[in-house]
Amino acid sequence: MKIGVIGAGSFGTAISQTVSNNTNDNVLLYLRRENLAEEINRTHINTEYYPNTKLNENIIATTNLNDLSTCKIIFLSIPSSAFRSTLSQLKEIINEDTILVTTAKGIEYPSLKTMGNLIEEYFDDQYVALSGPNFASEIILNLPTVFNIASKNRENSEKVKSVIETNQFKVKILDDVIGLELCGVIKNINAIANGICEGMNINENARFGVLTKGFTDTVNIIEGVGGKASTVKEYCGFGDLVLTSTSTESRNHTLGMLYGQRIIVDEKASGIVFEGKNSIMATKSICEKYNIDSLIVDFVYDVIAKQIPPKIAFENLWKNIE
């Protein structure tokens, strides 16, 4: 099958490398910048993200979205803010039987639509969602990694698994699409919460109590919106939650640390602040919509959205935790 990847950022480039290990055919990597596309095709290096990693020669960069018109599977590795416009363009290009795979862990605000919901608007509900505890910097190096994928169409999940699974890159199929997608959103809230605590120098006993409460709150939220509690125990749930809540490579954990230290961040210059705020606003709205209580969501909302001093917000959290 001809495979396409939209987005030559850290994850899009890494997933292209993984897929290209599984096929002798070309893998089309779409990006907007002509000079970077030419450089990738000439040197087989994406200097913007992986200047020290040689890409496989069957990865072909293109700036023409029409080149992906014959692809059977297309991975969407773009920011959630670019999803709608990209889908609108793809609608006029690809065939109805093309399998779209979303790798974005985001939600549109204020519509509260997941990236899969947006795909449904323009195509159908047969897309595949991919999520798990992963950093692209490790995937590109072919280090051991595991993912979950989910779709309402089991056959589509099987096809996607066949093109991305390798000896090092493991894939487990689930049947809970909404649970998988929302785990990828809610884990950002937990990462921010634990970053705030670390930034405040909260003791480890309390920090890991907060992490545990975040896990149980995630179960309640996923079940409250119609997902399965078992999904939160999977790689896309527990694994991703712990990874992003404890690793210094996690952008949302870093964002939380900055707020915990009362460091003022330039919101216009920092995309991470925008995405972090977007996640908490959306998750708070989901909780209100489905009448779900979450101390961790309230804690992060108080600090990020209401700008309550972290110390006061934490005291309120700890007063109510049990």
C-alpha positions as CSV (number, residue, x, y, z in Angstrom):
1,M,0.0,0.0,0.0
2,K,1.2,3.5,-0.8
3,I,1.6,5.4,2.4
4,G,1.6,9.2,3.1
5,V,2.4,11.3,6.1
6,I,1.3,14.8,6.5
7,G,3.6,16.9,8.7
8,A,7.4,16.8,8.8
9,G,7.7,17.8,12.4
10,S,9.3,15.6,15.0
11,F,6.5,12.9,15.1
12,G,5.7,13.0,11.4
13,T,9.3,12.4,10.4
14,A,9.7,9.7,13.0
15,I,6.6,7.8,11.9
16,S,7.8,8.1,8.3
17,Q,11.0,6.5,9.2
18,T,9.2,3.6,11.0
19,V,6.8,3.1,8.1
20,S,9.6,3.2,5.5
21,N,11.3,0.3,7.4
22,N,8.3,-1.8,6.5
23,T,8.1,-1.2,2.7
24,N,10.2,-1.0,-0.4
25,D,7.8,1.6,-1.8
26,N,8.2,5.3,-1.4
27,V,6.7,6.9,1.7
28,L,5.4,10.4,0.8
29,L,6.1,13.0,3.5
30,Y,4.1,16.2,3.0
31,L,5.3,19.6,4.3
32,R,4.8,23.2,3.4
33,R,8.3,24.5,3.2
34,E,9.9,24.0,-0.2
35,N,13.5,24.5,0.9
36,L,13.2,21.9,3.7
37,A,11.6,19.4,1.3
38,E,14.4,19.9,-1.2
39,E,17.0,19.4,1.6
40,I,15.3,16.2,2.8
41,N,15.3,14.8,-0.7
42,R,18.9,15.8,-1.4
43,T,20.5,14.8,1.9
44,H,17.9,12.5,3.5
45,I,18.2,14.5,6.7
46,N,15.5,16.7,8.4
47,T,17.9,19.3,9.8
48,E,15.0,21.1,11.6
49,Y,14.3,18.2,13.9
50,Y,16.9,15.4,13.5
51,P,20.1,16.9,12.1
52,N,22.1,13.8,13.2
53,T,19.8,11.1,11.8
54,K,19.8,9.7,8.3
55,L,16.4,9.1,6.9
56,N,15.7,6.1,4.7
57,E,16.0,6.9,1.0
58,N,12.5,5.8,0.2
59,I,11.1,8.7,2.2
60,I,10.2,11.3,-0.4
61,A,9.3,14.8,0.7
62,T,6.7,16.8,-1.2
63,T,5.0,20.2,-0.9
64,N,2.2,19.2,-3.2
65,L,-0.7,17.7,-1.3
66,N,-2.1,16.3,-4.6
67,D,0.8,13.8,-4.6
68,L,-0.9,11.9,-1.8
69,S,-4.1,11.3,-3.9
70,T,-3.3,7.7,-4.5
71,C,-2.2,6.8,-0.9
72,K,-4.1,4.1,0.8
73,I,-3.1,5.2,4.3
74,I,-2.3,8.7,5.4
75,F,-1.0,9.6,8.8
76,L,-2.0,13.0,10.1
77,S,0.9,14.2,12.2
78,I,0.0,17.9,12.4
79,P,-1.0,20.2,15.3
80,S,-4.6,20.1,16.3
81,S,-4.9,23.7,15.2
82,A,-4.2,22.8,11.6
83,F,-6.5,19.8,11.4
84,R,-9.6,21.4,10.1
85,S,-7.9,23.3,7.2
86,T,-5.9,20.2,6.2
87,L,-9.0,18.0,6.2
88,S,-10.8,20.5,4.0
89,Q,-8.0,20.3,1.5
90,L,-7.8,16.5,1.6
91,K,-11.5,16.3,1.0
92,E,-11.0,17.3,-2.6
93,I,-8.0,15.1,-3.2
94,I,-8.2,11.6,-1.7
95,N,-10.4,8.6,-2.4
96,E,-13.2,7.5,0.0
97,D,-11.4,4.3,0.9
98,T,-8.3,6.0,2.1
99,I,-7.6,5.2,5.7
100,L,-6.8,8.4,7.7
101,V,-4.8,7.9,10.9
102,T,-4.7,10.7,13.5
103,T,-1.6,10.9,15.7
104,A,-2.5,14.3,17.3
105,K,-3.4,14.3,21.0
106,G,-5.6,17.3,21.0
107,I,-9.2,18.6,21.1
108,E,-10.8,21.5,19.3
109,Y,-12.1,24.2,21.6
110,P,-14.8,25.3,22.1
111,S,-16.5,22.6,20.0
112,L,-14.9,19.9,22.2
113,K,-14.4,17.7,19.1
114,T,-11.5,15.3,19.0
115,M,-9.4,15.1,15.9
116,G,-11.3,11.9,15.0
117,N,-14.6,13.9,15.3
118,L,-13.2,16.4,12.9
119,I,-12.3,13.6,10.4
120,E,-15.9,12.4,10.7
121,E,-17.1,15.9,9.6
122,Y,-15.2,15.7,6.3
123,F,-15.1,11.9,5.7
124,D,-16.6,9.1,7.8
125,D,-16.1,7.4,11.2
126,Q,-13.7,4.7,9.8
127,Y,-10.5,6.5,10.8
128,V,-7.8,5.1,13.0
129,A,-6.5,6.9,16.1
130,L,-3.0,6.2,17.4
131,S,-1.7,7.0,20.9
132,G,0.7,5.8,23.5
133,P,3.7,6.7,25.8
134,N,6.1,7.9,23.3
135,F,8.6,10.6,22.4
136,A,9.4,11.0,18.7
137,S,13.1,11.4,19.6
138,E,13.2,7.8,20.6
139,I,11.0,6.5,17.8
140,I,13.4,8.0,15.2
141,L,16.2,6.0,16.7
142,N,14.2,2.8,16.4
143,L,14.2,2.3,20.2
144,P,11.6,0.0,21.8
145,T,8.2,1.7,21.7
146,V,4.6,0.6,22.1
147,F,1.3,2.1,21.0
148,N,-2.4,1.5,21.0
149,I,-4.5,2.1,18.0
150,A,-8.3,2.1,17.8
151,S,-11.0,2.3,15.1
152,K,-14.7,1.5,14.6
153,N,-13.4,-0.6,11.7
154,R,-11.3,-3.5,12.9
155,E,-10.0,-4.2,9.4
156,N,-8.6,-0.6,9.1
157,S,-6.8,-1.1,12.5
158,E,-5.3,-4.3,11.2
159,K,-4.1,-2.6,8.0
160,V,-2.5,0.3,9.9
161,K,-0.9,-2.2,12.3
162,S,0.6,-4.1,9.4
163,V,2.4,-1.0,8.0
164,I,3.8,0.4,11.3
165,E,4.6,-2.5,13.5
166,T,8.2,-3.7,13.6
167,N,10.3,-5.7,16.0
168,Q,10.9,-2.5,18.0
169,F,7.7,-0.7,17.3
170,K,4.8,-2.7,18.9
171,V,1.1,-2.0,18.4
172,K,-1.9,-3.2,20.3
173,I,-5.4,-2.7,18.9
174,L,-8.3,-1.5,21.1
175,D,-11.9,-1.0,20.2
176,D,-12.5,2.2,22.3
177,V,-11.8,5.1,20.0
178,I,-13.2,7.9,22.2
179,G,-11.4,6.5,25.3
180,L,-8.1,6.3,23.4
181,E,-8.4,9.8,22.0
182,L,-9.5,11.5,25.3
183,C,-6.7,9.7,27.2
184,G,-4.3,11.6,24.9
185,V,-5.9,14.9,26.0
186,I,-6.4,14.3,29.7
187,K,-2.8,13.1,30.2
188,N,-1.8,16.7,29.4
189,I,-3.8,18.0,32.4
190,N,-2.0,15.5,34.6
191,A,1.3,16.5,33.2
192,I,0.6,20.2,33.9
193,A,-0.6,19.3,37.4
194,N,2.5,17.4,38.3
195,G,4.7,20.1,36.7
196,I,3.0,22.7,38.9
197,C,3.7,20.6,42.0
198,E,7.3,20.1,41.0
199,G,7.7,23.8,40.3
200,M,6.5,24.5,43.8
201,N,8.9,22.0,45.3
202,I,6.0,20.0,46.7
203,N,7.3,16.9,48.4
204,E,7.3,13.6,46.5
205,N,4.8,11.9,48.8
206,A,2.2,14.5,47.8
207,R,3.3,14.7,44.2
208,F,2.7,11.0,43.6
209,G,-0.5,11.3,45.5
210,V,-1.6,13.9,43.0
211,L,-0.5,11.6,40.2
212,T,-2.6,8.7,41.6
213,K,-5.6,11.0,42.0
214,G,-5.1,12.1,38.4
215,F,-5.2,8.5,37.2
216,T,-8.5,7.8,39.0
217,D,-10.0,11.1,37.8
218,T,-9.0,10.1,34.3
219,V,-10.9,6.8,34.7
220,N,-14.0,8.7,35.9
221,I,-13.8,11.2,32.9
222,I,-13.4,8.4,30.3
223,E,-16.3,6.4,31.7
224,G,-18.4,9.6,32.0
225,V,-18.1,10.3,28.3
226,G,-18.8,6.7,27.2
227,G,-15.3,5.3,27.1
228,K,-14.0,2.2,28.9
229,A,-12.2,2.2,32.2
230,S,-9.9,-0.6,30.8
231,T,-8.6,1.8,28.2
232,V,-7.1,4.0,30.9
233,K,-5.1,1.0,32.1
234,E,-3.5,0.6,28.6
235,Y,-0.4,2.2,27.1
236,C,-2.4,5.2,25.8
237,G,-3.8,5.7,29.3
238,F,-1.6,4.8,32.3
239,G,1.6,4.7,30.3
240,D,1.2,8.0,28.6
241,L,0.0,9.7,31.8
242,V,3.0,8.6,33.8
243,L,5.5,9.4,31.0
244,T,4.2,13.0,30.3
245,S,3.7,13.7,34.0
246,T,7.2,12.8,35.1
247,S,9.6,13.3,32.1
248,T,11.6,16.5,31.7
249,E,11.0,16.1,27.9
250,S,7.3,16.6,28.3
251,R,6.2,20.1,27.2
252,N,3.1,20.1,29.4
253,H,5.1,19.1,32.4
254,T,7.5,21.9,31.6
255,L,4.6,24.3,31.3
256,G,3.3,23.3,34.7
257,M,6.7,23.8,36.3
258,L,6.8,27.4,34.9
259,Y,3.5,28.2,36.4
260,G,4.5,26.5,39.7
261,Q,7.5,28.8,39.8
262,R,5.3,31.8,39.0
263,I,7.4,32.4,35.9
264,I,5.6,34.6,33.4
265,V,5.6,33.1,29.9
266,D,5.1,35.1,26.6
267,E,1.9,33.5,25.4
268,K,2.1,34.9,21.9
269,A,5.6,33.5,21.4
270,S,4.9,30.2,23.1
271,G,2.8,27.6,21.3
272,I,3.0,25.3,24.3
273,V,1.1,27.8,26.5
274,F,-1.7,28.0,23.9
275,E,-2.0,24.2,23.7
276,G,-1.8,23.8,27.4
277,K,-4.6,26.3,28.0
278,N,-6.6,24.8,25.2
279,S,-6.4,21.4,26.8
280,I,-7.5,22.6,30.2
281,M,-10.3,24.7,28.9
282,A,-11.6,21.8,26.8
283,T,-11.3,19.3,29.6
284,K,-13.0,21.6,32.1
285,S,-15.9,22.0,29.7
286,I,-16.1,18.3,29.2
287,C,-16.4,17.7,32.9
288,E,-19.1,20.4,33.2
289,K,-21.0,19.0,30.2
290,Y,-21.1,15.5,31.6
291,N,-21.4,16.5,35.3
292,I,-18.0,14.9,36.2
293,D,-16.1,16.0,39.3
294,S,-12.3,16.2,39.0
295,L,-10.0,17.7,41.6
296,I,-7.0,17.6,39.3
297,V,-8.8,19.3,36.4
298,D,-10.1,22.0,38.9
299,F,-6.5,22.5,40.3
300,V,-5.0,23.0,36.9
301,Y,-7.9,25.2,35.7
302,D,-7.5,27.4,38.8
303,V,-3.8,27.9,38.1
304,I,-3.7,28.2,34.3
305,A,-7.1,29.8,33.5
306,K,-8.1,31.6,36.7
307,Q,-4.5,32.5,37.6
308,I,-4.9,31.6,41.2
309,P,-1.5,31.5,43.0
310,P,-0.3,27.9,42.8
311,K,0.1,27.7,46.6
312,I,-3.5,28.6,47.3
313,A,-4.7,26.3,44.5
314,F,-2.7,23.4,45.9
315,E,-4.0,24.0,49.5
316,N,-7.5,23.8,48.1
317,L,-6.7,20.5,46.2
318,W,-5.0,18.9,49.3
319,K,-7.9,19.9,51.5
320,N,-10.3,17.9,49.4
321,I,-8.2,15.0,48.3
322,E,-8.9,11.6,49.8
